[in-house]
Amino acid sequence: MQAHFPIRGVVLAGLAGGLAELVWVGLCAGFGPLEASRVAHEVTASFVATPMSAMSVWLGIAVHLLLALAVAFGFAALLWWPLARHRAPVLTWVLAAATLSAVWAVNFGVVLPVLNPAFVTLMPPGVTLASKLLFGMSMAAVLTACTATLRAPNPQAPVRV
């Protein structure tokens, strides 16, 4: 029997990755001069010129989570589903770390310097790379659990003899 693409699992994986980054930025803000609200506002400012406000912060969080879902669906459709789900779980983790490292490199090396240079200077490169790796590990954890669920026998399925 062919398994169906687990849309709910991928949504959870994307939200887990996006939330991991939000928690990381919040922790960094709690222990340093970084303002988490400024990071969220700059996400919004990357798409729409807007003054700093509560609305721009919430919009930045929403945009961040939507982008997290897009990354998770792209990863799942292009790499995880065709390549990793039938292999050792470590492949999911390695692919996720490599993919999110590449996303970080493109974002901070190419896209953001043009789109929103202020965003690039908000946090040190190591902090932003750690954020992306946390995204990847959170996403991989959910997808690995999803793979285990796909492989588990269905107790309600008829027994074939």
Protein Blocks (a to p, Z undefined) as FASTA:
>chain_A
ZZdddfklmmmmmmmmmmmmmmmmmmmmmmmmbdfklmmmmmmmmmoccdddfklmmmmm
mmmmmmmmmmmmmmmmmmmmmmmmmmcfklmmmmmmmmmmmmmmmmmmmmmmmmmmmlmm
mpcfklmmmmmmmmmmmmmmmmmmmmmmmmpccfkbccdZZ
